[in-house]
Amino acid sequence: MNDWPEGYTGDNRGSRYGRGSSSAQPESARVMRQVRRGPAASPGQAGYGGAPPYGGGVPQQPSYVDGGYGTGDGYDSGYNTGQVYGAPGGRGPGDPGDGMYEPRPAPNWRRRIKVTAITLVTLLVVTSVATYFWADSKLNRDVDLSMVIDRPEAGEGTNYLIVGSDSRKGMSAEEKKKLHTGSAEGKRTDSMMILHTGGGAPTLISLPRDSNVTIPSFKGSDSGKLYPNTGRQTKLNAAYAEDGPELLVRTVEANTGLHIDHYVEIGFAGFANIVDAVGGVEMDIPQDIKDTKSGADLKKGKQTLDGEQALAFVRTRYALAGSDLDRTKNQQKFLSALANQVATPGTVLNPFKLYPTMSAGLDTLVVDKDMSLFDLASMFWAMKGVSGGEGKSMNMPIAGNAANGNLQWDTAKMKTLVNQLKNDETVTVSGN
């Protein structure tokens, strides 16, 4: 049975070499269907040399048109356009024009820098705001200056009363022994200073703890009871021991006539912890100091003091020729150096130093109810200015000893000093 299409016989196949062929000649390549674009040849149209293709008996093959096979335009396999790979225009995979292999555009550095800058600024703002609220929540605003009565009129600038107390609150027995603080109950003042800031250079004035003062009339900080002035004279630090910060402020204002705007107090433990947090403070010790009461054992010359050594240094007075007056000078020098160390980029820009330092200070700082972090920062910045030589540090002018043995202020010089501070003028008065 002949399975070839009608009109196509074995005779049409010609002489072949291969299976079923008697010819000894090799079989030529099988003739494949011609793939052409355009209209297919009509029946009877001449092929090669006018002969009907494929013996003329081959039926017209369907053509591929618009996604389907038809019979009108001939068959297009797509090989001659590259569409077999699914790429238009005859492109195959790997062709540079293929969308999958298009070259990556050059980076937009201006946009990247802008996005990075915005991200960093946003991060800085968020961190700053979070730090502000964290630090603000740690401030101990326990001093109510509204309870201070008969206050002098405020002048130009801002006056801070800075107090170093011997409070042992929160200290263990081991810490008390290490820092040579003893175990006395209650708390007293070891140092008192007035820091004035304003339009000009800052001024730091130490008030010796043995200064002779008159205790004025005052309202009890706890009881609210009014205690009249009896003319009683005593040491300045006794006012603090008697009724705390409010009476101390009242006594300083009544005896000087200077309005105190803010109150700042720090205890033993907080002081030592701040020094350790900043990695110590470099000081130039003017002489060998050995004091069994404060625990000081320091050699003359430049050295870095840790918290324990620093506390011993600022508390020492029995080993100094000028006793309390020399001690106040050492306290001024050290506090200014400490403020300068805290304000350095190495501390401010290093979170591993900044946050421990802030935490150590804020945990033990006691301030008035109106004190803000901005006020506190301004105080430290002013003290840094004093350390850098931009301001002035001095003791309250002393005229000698009072009848009771306490240090008597020089009234005339003190009045000039207070007037200059009130008017925010350059201080010309010198102290002891």
C-alpha positions in Angstrom: 0.0 0.0 0.0 1.3 3.4 -1.0 1.2 5.8 2.0 2.5 8.8 0.0 0.2 11.5 -0.9 -1.7 11.3 -4.2 0.5 12.1 -7.1 3.7 11.3 -5.3 5.1 7.9 -6.1 8.3 6.1 -5.5 9.4 7.2 -8.9 9.3 10.7 -7.8 11.9 10.0 -5.1 14.6 9.4 -7.6 17.6 7.4 -7.0 18.5 7.3 -3.2 21.3 5.8 -1.3 20.4 4.1 1.9 17.8 1.8 3.3 15.9 0.1 0.5 18.1 1.8 -2.2 19.9 -0.1 -4.9 22.0 2.9 -5.7 25.6 2.9 -4.6 25.7 6.7 -4.4 25.5 8.4 -1.0 22.1 9.8 -0.1 22.1 13.6 -0.4 20.6 15.7 2.3 16.9 15.3 2.6 15.1 18.2 1.1 13.4 20.1 3.9 10.4 22.2 3.5 11.3 25.7 2.4 10.5 28.3 5.0 9.6 31.5 3.4 7.9 34.7 4.3 5.2 36.2 2.2 2.5 34.5 0.2 2.8 30.9 -0.5 3.2 29.7 -4.1 -0.2 28.9 -5.7 -0.8 25.4 -6.9 1.0 24.8 -10.1 3.4 27.7 -9.6 6.9 26.8 -10.6 9.4 26.1 -7.8 13.0 25.6 -8.6 13.3 25.8 -12.3 9.6 25.8 -12.8 9.1 22.4 -11.3 6.4 22.0 -8.6 8.1 21.8 -5.3 8.2 18.3 -3.8 6.9 16.8 -6.9 3.9 19.0 -7.1 1.9 16.5 -5.2 2.6 17.9 -1.8 -0.4 19.7 -0.3 0.0 23.3 0.7 1.4 23.6 4.2 -0.3 25.7 6.8 1.5 28.9 7.7 1.9 30.5 11.1 0.1 33.8 11.2 -0.5 36.0 14.3 -0.1 33.2 16.8 -2.0 30.6 14.8 -1.6 28.3 11.8 -3.4 29.2 8.6 -3.1 28.4 5.0 -3.0 31.8 3.5 0.5 33.0 3.7 2.9 30.1 4.0 4.6 28.7 7.1 7.0 30.8 9.1 8.8 28.9 11.8 10.3 32.0 13.3 13.9 30.8 12.9 14.8 33.6 10.6 13.6 36.3 13.1 14.8 34.8 16.3 11.3 34.6 17.7 12.0 31.0 18.7 13.7 32.4 21.7 11.0 34.7 22.5 12.9 37.9 21.7 11.6 40.4 19.2 13.6 41.5 16.2 15.6 38.3 15.8 17.6 38.7 19.1 18.5 35.6 21.1 19.6 35.2 24.7 22.7 37.0 25.6 22.2 39.7 22.9 23.2 43.1 24.4 19.8 44.4 23.3 17.9 41.9 25.3 16.0 43.5 28.2 17.4 40.9 30.6 20.9 41.9 29.9 20.6 45.7 29.5 23.6 47.5 31.1 23.0 48.8 34.6 22.5 52.6 34.7 25.2 54.7 36.4 24.5 55.3 40.1 22.8 58.6 41.0 25.3 59.8 43.6 23.6 63.0 44.3 20.4 61.2 45.2 22.3 58.7 47.4 24.1 61.4 49.3 20.8 63.2 49.8 19.1 60.1 51.2 22.1 59.3 53.4 22.2 62.9 54.8 18.5 62.8 55.5 18.8 59.5 57.3 21.7 60.6 59.4 20.0 63.9 60.4 16.8 62.0 61.3 18.7 59.5 63.4 20.6 62.4 65.1 17.3 64.2 65.9 15.6 61.1 67.3 18.7 60.2 69.4 19.0 63.7 70.7 15.3 63.9 71.6 15.4 60.5 73.3 18.6 61.5 75.2 17.0 64.7 76.4 13.9 63.1 77.8 16.0 60.3 79.4 18.4 62.8 81.1 15.5 65.1 82.1 13.8 62.2 83.8 16.9 61.5 85.9 17.2 65.0 87.4 16.3 65.1 91.1 14.4 68.4 91.4 14.0 68.3 95.1 14.8 71.9 96.1 11.8 74.4 96.2 13.2 77.9 96.0 9.6 79.3 96.2 9.8 78.6 99.9 12.7 81.1 100.3 11.3 84.3 101.7 12.3 88.0 101.4 14.4 87.5 98.4 16.5 90.2 96.8 15.7 91.5 93.4 17.1 89.5 90.5 19.8 91.2 88.5 21.4 90.7 85.1 22.7 87.3 84.2 22.2 84.0 86.1 23.6 83.0 89.5 24.1 79.3 90.4 24.8 78.2 94.0 26.9 75.0 93.6 27.2 72.8 96.7 29.3 69.8 97.3 27.7 67.8 100.2 29.1 65.0 102.2 26.0 63.0 101.6 26.6 59.3 101.8 23.2 58.3 100.3 23.4 55.0 98.4 26.9 54.2 99.5 27.9 50.8 100.8 30.1 50.3 103.9 32.9 49.3 101.6 32.6 52.5 99.5 32.5 54.6 102.6 35.7 53.0 103.7 37.4 53.3 100.3 36.5 57.0 99.9 37.3 57.8 103.6 33.9 59.5 104.1 33.1 58.1 107.5 29.6 57.1 108.5 28.2 60.3 110.0 24.4 60.6 109.8 22.7 63.4 107.8 24.7 65.6 105.4 26.8 68.8 105.5 28.4 71.0 103.0 32.1 70.6 102.1 32.1 73.3 99.5 29.9 76.2 98.4 30.4 78.4 95.3 28.5 81.0 93.4 28.9 80.8 89.6 27.7 83.9 87.7 27.1 83.7 83.9 25.9 86.5 81.6 26.9 88.6 78.7 30.6 88.7 79.8 33.1 86.2 81.1 31.8 83.9 83.9 32.9 84.4 87.5 33.3 81.6 90.1 33.3 82.7 93.8 34.0 80.2 96.6 32.2 80.8 99.9 34.4 79.2 102.7 32.4 76.9 104.9 33.7 78.7 108.0 32.4 82.0 106.8 30.7 83.9 109.6 27.0 84.7 108.8 23.8 85.7 110.5 20.9 83.2 110.2 18.0 85.3 109.0 14.3 84.7 109.5 13.2 81.8 107.4 10.3 79.4 106.7 11.0 75.7 107.6 11.3 73.6 104.4 9.3 70.8 105.9 7.1 72.4 108.5 6.4 75.7 106.8 6.8 77.3 110.2 8.3 80.9 110.2 11.4 81.2 112.3 12.3 84.9 113.2 15.7 86.4 113.0 17.4 86.4 116.4 20.8 87.8 115.3 22.4 84.4 115.7 25.8 84.1 114.1 27.3 80.9 113.0 29.3 79.2 110.2 27.8 79.2 106.8 27.7 75.4 106.5 25.6 75.3 109.7 22.7 76.8 107.8 22.6 73.8 105.4 22.9 71.4 108.3 20.0 73.1 110.1 17.3 73.2 107.4 18.9 72.1 104.1 19.2 73.8 100.8 16.3 76.3 101.2 17.8 77.8 104.4 21.3 77.9 102.8 20.0 79.9 99.8 18.1 82.2 102.2 21.2 82.7 104.3 23.5 83.5 101.3 20.9 85.9 99.8 20.4 87.7 103.1 24.1 88.1 103.9 25.2 89.1 100.4 22.1 90.8 98.8 22.7 88.6 95.6 19.7 86.8 94.1 20.3 83.0 93.5 18.6 81.7 90.4 19.5 78.0 90.6 20.7 75.5 93.1 22.9 72.5 92.2 24.2 69.9 94.7 26.3 66.8 94.3 27.3 64.2 96.9 30.5 62.2 97.5 29.6 59.1 95.4 28.3 61.1 92.4 31.4 63.2 92.3 33.8 60.2 92.3 31.7 58.3 89.8 31.7 61.3 87.3 35.5 61.5 87.5 35.8 57.7 86.8 33.3 57.9 84.0 35.3 60.4 82.0 38.5 58.4 82.6 40.0 60.6 85.2 41.0 64.3 85.3 44.5 65.7 84.8 45.7 68.0 87.6 48.9 69.8 88.4 49.3 69.2 92.1 51.3 72.2 93.6 52.8 70.2 96.5 52.9 66.8 98.1 49.7 66.2 99.9 49.2 63.6 102.6 46.0 63.7 104.8 44.8 60.8 106.8 41.3 62.4 107.3 40.6 62.8 103.6 42.7 59.9 102.5 44.8 62.0 100.2 48.3 60.7 99.3 49.4 62.7 96.3 52.8 63.7 94.9 53.6 67.1 93.4 53.3 67.5 89.6 51.0 66.7 86.7 49.0 63.5 87.1 45.6 62.0 86.3 43.3 61.6 89.3 40.7 58.9 89.5 37.5 59.3 91.4 38.9 58.3 94.8 42.0 60.5 94.5 39.9 63.4 93.2 37.5 63.3 96.1 40.4 63.1 98.6 42.0 66.1 96.9 39.0 68.4 97.0 38.3 67.5 100.7 41.8 68.1 102.0 42.3 71.1 104.3 44.3 70.0 107.3 47.4 69.4 105.2 47.2 72.8 103.6 48.8 76.0 105.1 45.7 78.1 104.3 43.3 75.4 105.5 39.8 76.1 104.2 40.9 79.0 102.0 43.4 76.8 100.2 40.9 74.0 99.9 38.4 76.2 98.1 41.1 77.2 95.6 41.8 73.5 94.9 38.1 72.8 94.6 37.7 75.6 92.0 40.7 74.3 90.0 39.4 70.8 90.0 35.8 71.5 89.2 36.9 73.7 86.3 39.2 71.0 85.0 36.4 68.4 85.4 34.0 70.6 83.4 36.6 71.0 80.7 37.1 67.3 80.5 33.4 66.6 80.3 32.9 69.1 77.5 35.7 67.7 75.3 34.8 66.0 71.9 36.3 62.8 73.3 33.5 62.6 75.9 30.6 64.4 74.1 31.0 62.4 70.8 31.7 59.1 72.5 28.5 57.4 73.7 30.5 54.9 75.7 31.8 57.9 77.8 28.9 60.4 77.5 26.1 58.2 78.8 28.0 56.8 81.8 29.1 60.3 82.7 25.6 61.7 82.4 24.2 58.8 84.3 26.8 59.1 87.1 26.1 62.8 87.5 22.4 62.9 87.0 21.8 60.0 89.5 23.2 62.1 92.4 22.6 65.7 91.3 20.1 67.6 93.4 18.7 70.7 91.7 15.9 73.2 92.1 12.5 72.6 90.6 13.0 75.2 87.9 16.3 73.8 86.7 16.3 72.6 83.1 18.9 70.6 81.2 19.7 73.7 79.2 20.5 75.6 82.5 22.6 72.7 83.6 24.5 72.6 80.3 25.1 76.4 80.5 26.5 76.0 84.0 29.0 73.4 82.9 29.9 75.4 79.8 30.6 78.5 82.0 32.8 76.4 84.3 34.7 75.2 81.2 35.2 78.9 80.3 36.7 79.6 83.8 39.1 76.6 83.3 40.1 78.0 79.9 41.1 81.4 81.3 38.0 83.1 79.8 36.5 83.8 83.3 37.6 84.5 86.8 37.8 82.4 89.9 38.2 83.8 93.4 37.3 83.5 97.1 34.9 85.8 98.8 37.0 88.7 100.1 38.0 88.1 103.7 38.7 90.8 106.3 40.0 88.5 109.0 38.4 86.5 111.8 35.2 87.4 113.7 35.0 87.3 117.5 33.8 83.8 117.4 36.8 82.6 115.3 34.9 82.3 112.0 36.1 84.0 108.8 34.7 87.5 108.4 33.9 88.8 105.0 35.2 92.2 103.8 31.9 94.1 103.7 33.0 96.9 101.4 34.6 94.6 98.8 31.7 92.2 99.0 29.2 95.0 98.2 31.3 96.1 95.2 31.5 92.5 94.0 27.7 92.0 94.4 26.9 95.2 92.5 29.2 94.2 89.6 27.5 90.8 89.4 24.0 92.3 89.5 24.8 94.6 86.6 26.7 91.8 84.8 29.9 93.8 84.8 33.5 92.7 84.7 34.5 91.8 88.2 37.4 93.9 89.4 37.4 92.9 93.1 40.0 90.4 94.2 39.6 87.7 96.8 41.8 85.9 99.1 
